[in-house]
Structures are given as structure tokens and as C-alpha cells.
Amino acid sequence: MGRLTYEDIKNNAEIQSYIQWADRLLEVLGITKHDTGHVTKVADTASKILKELDYDERTIELAKIAGYIHDIGNMINREEHAQTGAVLCFNILTRLNMPPDEIALVVSAVGNHDEGTGSAVNSISAALILADKCDVRRSRVRNIDFSTFDIHDRVNYAVEYSEVRVDKENGSILLDLKIDTTIVSLMDYFEIFLTRMTMCRKAANFLSLKFELVMNGTKII
């Protein structure tokens, strides 16, 4: 039997079910989408970051796996979902015969991705943090009634374009955003996401990079 791949994880019915149930719980709570679209984007971005930094193929693959399964703990509770998700992932990956040293890397990344309790502890976790916290976009907003938007709905809905780019020559990783300032001000965005951006800065530092935030062509960080 070969090594566990991202496609194995993506096509696993159990994992698919947990992702769907996690997102349903968050829907009840009125929280932005954490669906297959979100975890796929996080997986792709995390792996892209490490690929552009010339990490080895297996580390890149493990980052992609961690990105895809990082939010399944939400099916239990939003609170401490990173830690419960890590335990769930440990059991799943063990049953799928992933080697213990690889499981350790993946579950530590999953268990450290939330800004309330986590921090970058290895390259996979750093890439996961950056990919997850930078996934801000209009299509993640569930609420269709603009008059009832809370500040988080407005901030996400205001984002018309977002892209994460690695600039090796400049030694930086950049989150480039285009925001509709008729919906939310740049300062509103920064205030709401300050904790997340601080976590991104530390994750970038772990990868020996600077974190830069650009909004509407203006460098904020």
C-alpha cells in the first residue's frame, strides 16, 4: 500500500461527511461557510505556499491534507474545534495507515490553526494558518439579507478580490485585497481581523518571511 495522498483524503466518504456536518453546525450558529469550498481553497493555498518556498513534495502533500481536514472539529463544537479536530484527524489517519511521524505533523497543524489557542509550530502549521486566515471573500457569507449583516458578514461581503502571493525575492508573503469601502472601511476590516493578521505575521516569520497586507493598492502592514 502506497503513502496516503490528498486525493485519498478528498475522496474519503467519512471525511466528506464530517466536513458537511461541521458546516451545518456553523450554519445554525450563523457563522460564515466552512464548507468543501473553504477547505479545498485552504488546502490549495497551503500547498502552494510551501511549493513556492521549495519544500519537498511530501511536506507539500501533507500541508494539502491538513488544509482539507482542518475544520472537522466544528461538527462537535465551534469552541476548541482545532483541538477536537486534531483528535478526530488522529483517529482517522491512524485507521488509514498514515505513518506516525506524518500524523504528528498533520494533527499538530490542525490543532494549532485557530487564533484563540494556536501558533505556528512547524512549516505545515504555518502554511495552514496563512491559508486559513487569508480566505476572506464574499462567497463565504451565508446571510442574504444585507440589513441584518453583523460586522463579520459585512467585512467578508465587502471583499471583492483576494489573493495570497509569495515573493521570495522580497522575502515576503502578501495578502492582496480589494474591498468595497461603501460596505466597510479599511479600518473596520483591520480592527475585526487584527488577531488573525497578527497570527499570520507570526506564521510568516516561522517560514522566514514578512507578512504584508495590501488593501485597495495601499500597503497596511
C-alpha positions as CSV (number, residue, x, y, z in Angstrom):
1,M,0.0,0.0,0.0
2,G,1.4,3.4,-1.0
3,R,1.5,6.5,1.1
4,L,-1.7,8.3,1.8
5,T,-2.4,11.1,-0.7
6,Y,-4.5,14.2,-0.8
7,E,-6.8,12.5,-3.3
8,D,-7.3,9.6,-0.9
9,I,-8.4,12.1,1.8
10,K,-10.6,14.2,-0.6
11,N,-12.4,11.1,-1.8
12,N,-12.9,9.6,1.6
13,A,-16.7,9.4,2.4
14,E,-16.2,9.6,6.1
15,I,-14.2,12.8,5.9
16,Q,-16.6,14.3,3.4
17,S,-19.5,13.6,5.8
18,Y,-17.7,15.3,8.7
19,I,-16.9,18.4,6.7
20,Q,-20.6,18.6,5.7
21,W,-21.8,18.2,9.3
22,A,-19.3,20.7,10.6
23,D,-20.5,23.3,8.2
24,R,-24.2,22.6,9.1
25,L,-23.4,23.2,12.7
26,L,-21.8,26.6,11.8
27,E,-24.8,27.4,9.6
28,V,-27.1,27.0,12.6
29,L,-24.8,29.4,14.5
30,G,-24.8,31.9,11.7
31,I,-21.1,31.6,11.0
32,T,-19.6,32.0,7.6
33,K,-19.2,29.0,5.3
34,H,-16.6,26.4,6.3
35,D,-17.7,24.0,3.5
36,T,-15.9,22.0,0.9
37,G,-15.2,25.2,-1.0
38,H,-13.4,26.7,2.0
39,V,-11.3,23.6,2.9
40,T,-10.4,23.0,-0.7
41,K,-9.2,26.6,-1.1
42,V,-7.2,26.3,2.2
43,A,-5.6,23.1,1.0
44,D,-4.6,24.5,-2.3
45,T,-3.2,27.7,-0.8
46,A,-1.3,26.0,2.0
47,S,0.3,23.6,-0.5
48,K,1.0,26.5,-3.0
49,I,2.8,28.5,-0.3
50,L,5.2,25.6,0.6
51,K,5.7,24.7,-3.1
52,E,6.8,28.3,-3.9
53,L,9.2,28.1,-1.0
54,D,10.7,24.9,-2.5
55,Y,9.7,22.5,0.2
56,D,9.8,18.8,-0.6
57,E,6.8,17.1,-2.3
58,R,5.7,15.1,0.7
59,T,5.7,18.1,3.0
60,I,3.6,19.9,0.4
61,E,1.2,17.0,0.2
62,L,0.8,16.9,4.0
63,A,0.0,20.6,4.1
64,K,-2.7,20.0,1.5
65,I,-4.1,17.1,3.6
66,A,-4.0,19.2,6.8
67,G,-5.8,22.0,4.9
68,Y,-8.6,19.8,3.8
69,I,-9.4,18.3,7.2
70,H,-8.5,21.2,9.5
71,D,-12.1,22.2,10.3
72,I,-13.9,18.9,11.0
73,G,-13.8,19.6,14.8
74,N,-16.6,22.1,14.1
75,M,-19.1,19.2,13.9
76,I,-18.6,18.8,17.7
77,N,-18.5,22.4,18.8
78,R,-17.1,25.7,17.5
79,E,-15.3,26.2,20.8
80,E,-11.9,24.4,20.8
81,H,-12.7,23.0,17.3
82,A,-9.0,22.9,16.5
83,Q,-8.2,20.5,19.3
84,T,-11.2,18.3,18.9
85,G,-10.5,18.3,15.1
86,A,-6.9,17.2,15.8
87,V,-8.1,14.2,17.8
88,L,-10.6,13.2,15.2
89,C,-7.9,13.5,12.5
90,F,-5.5,11.4,14.6
91,N,-8.0,8.6,14.7
92,I,-8.9,8.8,11.0
93,L,-5.3,9.0,9.8
94,T,-4.3,6.1,12.0
95,R,-7.0,3.9,10.6
96,L,-5.9,4.9,7.1
97,N,-2.4,3.8,8.0
98,M,-0.5,7.1,7.7
99,P,2.9,6.8,9.4
100,P,3.1,8.2,13.0
101,D,5.6,10.9,12.1
102,E,3.4,12.2,9.4
103,I,0.3,12.0,11.6
104,A,2.2,14.1,14.2
105,L,2.9,16.8,11.7
106,V,-0.7,16.9,10.4
107,V,-2.5,16.9,13.7
108,S,-0.2,19.5,15.3
109,A,-1.1,21.7,12.3
110,V,-4.8,21.1,12.7
111,G,-4.6,21.6,16.5
112,N,-2.8,24.9,16.1
113,H,-4.7,26.7,13.3
114,D,-7.2,28.7,15.5
115,E,-6.1,32.2,16.6
116,G,-7.5,31.7,20.1
117,T,-5.2,28.9,21.1
118,G,-2.8,28.1,18.3
119,S,0.6,29.2,16.8
120,A,2.9,28.1,14.1
121,V,4.8,25.0,15.3
122,N,6.1,23.6,12.0
123,S,6.1,24.6,8.4
124,I,2.8,22.7,7.7
125,S,1.0,24.5,10.5
126,A,2.5,27.9,9.4
127,A,1.2,27.4,5.8
128,L,-2.2,26.2,7.1
129,I,-2.6,29.3,9.3
130,L,-1.8,31.6,6.5
131,A,-4.1,29.8,4.0
132,D,-7.0,29.7,6.5
133,K,-6.8,33.2,7.9
134,C,-6.4,34.7,4.4
135,D,-9.5,33.0,3.0
136,V,-11.7,36.1,3.2
137,R,-14.3,36.5,0.4
138,R,-17.8,37.5,-0.4
139,S,-18.9,33.9,-1.3
140,R,-18.4,32.7,2.2
141,V,-21.2,34.9,3.6
142,R,-24.4,32.8,4.1
143,N,-26.7,35.7,5.0
144,I,-28.7,37.0,2.1
145,D,-30.3,39.9,4.0
146,F,-27.9,42.7,3.9
147,S,-29.9,44.7,6.5
148,T,-29.2,42.0,9.1
149,F,-25.4,41.7,8.5
150,D,-23.2,41.8,11.5
151,I,-19.7,43.2,11.2
152,H,-18.2,39.9,10.2
153,D,-20.7,39.5,7.4
154,R,-20.1,43.0,6.2
155,V,-16.3,42.6,6.2
156,N,-16.4,39.3,4.3
157,Y,-19.0,40.6,1.9
158,A,-17.0,43.7,1.2
159,V,-14.1,41.7,-0.1
160,E,-14.4,41.6,-3.9
161,Y,-10.9,40.1,-4.6
162,S,-8.3,38.3,-2.5
163,E,-5.1,36.6,-3.4
164,V,-2.2,35.2,-1.4
165,R,1.2,35.6,-3.1
166,V,4.7,34.6,-2.1
167,D,7.6,36.9,-3.1
168,K,10.8,35.0,-2.5
169,E,13.0,37.9,-3.8
170,N,11.4,40.3,-1.3
171,G,11.2,37.6,1.4
172,S,7.5,38.2,2.0
173,I,4.1,36.7,1.7
174,L,1.3,39.1,0.6
175,L,-2.4,39.1,1.1
176,D,-3.8,41.4,-1.6
177,L,-7.4,42.5,-1.1
178,K,-9.8,44.7,-3.0
179,I,-12.6,45.9,-0.6
180,D,-15.8,47.8,-1.4
181,T,-15.4,50.7,1.0
182,T,-19.1,51.6,0.7
183,I,-19.8,48.5,2.7
184,V,-17.0,48.6,5.2
185,S,-14.0,50.8,5.8
186,L,-10.4,49.6,5.7
187,M,-10.1,50.3,9.4
188,D,-13.2,48.2,10.1
189,Y,-11.6,45.3,8.3
190,F,-8.3,45.7,10.1
191,E,-10.0,46.0,13.5
192,I,-12.0,42.8,13.1
193,F,-9.2,40.8,11.7
194,L,-6.3,42.2,13.8
195,T,-5.9,39.0,15.8
196,R,-5.8,36.9,12.6
197,M,-3.4,39.2,10.9
198,T,-1.1,39.0,13.9
199,M,-1.2,35.2,13.7
200,C,-0.4,35.5,10.0
201,R,2.6,37.7,10.7
202,K,4.0,35.1,13.2
203,A,3.3,32.2,10.8
204,A,5.1,34.1,8.1
205,N,8.0,34.7,10.4
206,F,8.2,31.0,11.1
207,L,8.7,30.5,7.4
208,S,11.4,33.2,7.5
209,L,9.1,35.6,5.6
210,K,7.5,39.0,6.3
211,F,3.7,39.2,6.2
212,E,2.3,42.1,4.1
213,L,-1.3,43.2,3.8
214,V,-2.4,45.3,0.9
215,M,-5.9,46.8,0.6
216,N,-7.1,48.6,-2.5
217,G,-3.5,49.1,-3.5
218,T,-2.4,50.6,-0.2
219,K,0.1,48.7,2.0
220,I,-1.4,48.4,5.5
221,I,1.2,46.1,7.0
